[in-house]
């Protein structure tokens, strides 16, 4: 986990911090397999609407590789786990689109 950098994690509660770290480690392995040469992963958690009982979160995730920098900024929700899943799934989708690494479709040369 030395290649995962967290920004804004100290604003979260302890159980939310643990959830963010666990999900980041889980998705880091998936992204590492897809990119094959990832150098670092930056997870930036922003906290919105601090007053009241409910808190709104947004996550910006950046996967940095020598060939490309992939960024996800679309994840905003009231649940921290849902935000993290949305952000990392967006990164995975961007990897599939940019590098065409999805082998589930038939290729014309096969």
N, C-alpha and C positions, 0 to 999 in steps of 0.2 A: 504494500500500500504506500510505498514511498513515492510513487509517481502520481498519486492522486492529491491534488491541492484543493483544500476547502476554503472558501471565503464566505464570511457571514455566519459561520456555524456557531459562534459564541452567543448569538442572539436567541438561539433555540433552547428549549428545555432539554434535560438530559436524555429522556426517552426518545425525543425527536432527533437528537444528535446521533444516538445509537442506530436509529432506523435509517438515517441518511448514510451513515458509514457502511452499514450492512448492504443496503441496496447499491451503493456505489461500488463496493467490492465485487458484488455479484455481476453487475453489468460491465465492470471493467474487464472481467475475464471474457465476456462475450464480445466486447469491442476489440479486445486484444486479438482474439481468434479471427475476427473479420478483417481487421486492418493489417495484422501480422507485424507491423513495425511502429506501433504507437509509442511516442516518447513521453507524453504526459496527458493527464486528464484534469481539467479544472472544473470544479463544481461550485457555483456561486448561488447561494441561497439569499433571497431577499424577502423581507417581512413587510407586509402591508397591513393597514388597519390595526394598529397596535392596541387601540382602546377597545374596551368591551371584552366579552368572553371568547369570541371567535377571532382567529387570526388567519389572514390570507397569505399564502406563500407563493413565491415564484422562483423558478430555478432556471439558471442559465448554465448549460453544460458545454464545454469546449474540449474536443478531442484533438490533440495535436500530434501529427505524424510528419515525417520529412516530406511526403508528397502532397499533403493537404491539411487544412485546418477546418474541422467540421464544428459547426455551432448550432445549438438549439436554444431558442429564446421564447418558445411559444407556450411553455408549461406554467399555468396559473391555476390554483385551486385552493380550497379550504383545508384539504387533507395533505399532509406532507408526503405520505407514501404515494398517493396518486400523482402528485406533482413530480416526484422523482421518476416514477414509471413513465409518465408522459414524456419527460425530457429525454430519458435514455432511449425510449422507443423511437423518438424523433431522430436521434443520432443514428440508430441502427437503420432506419429507413433512408436516411441521407447517405449512409455508406452503401446500401444496396443500389440506390439510384446513381451515385457518382461512379462506383467501381463495377457495377453490374455483377455483383457477386452472388446473386440469387440463381441457383442452379435448378430450380423447380420447373422452369419453362424449357420448352424444346428449342434447341439451337439449330439453325439451318444447316450447319456443317456436320451434325451428328447423324 
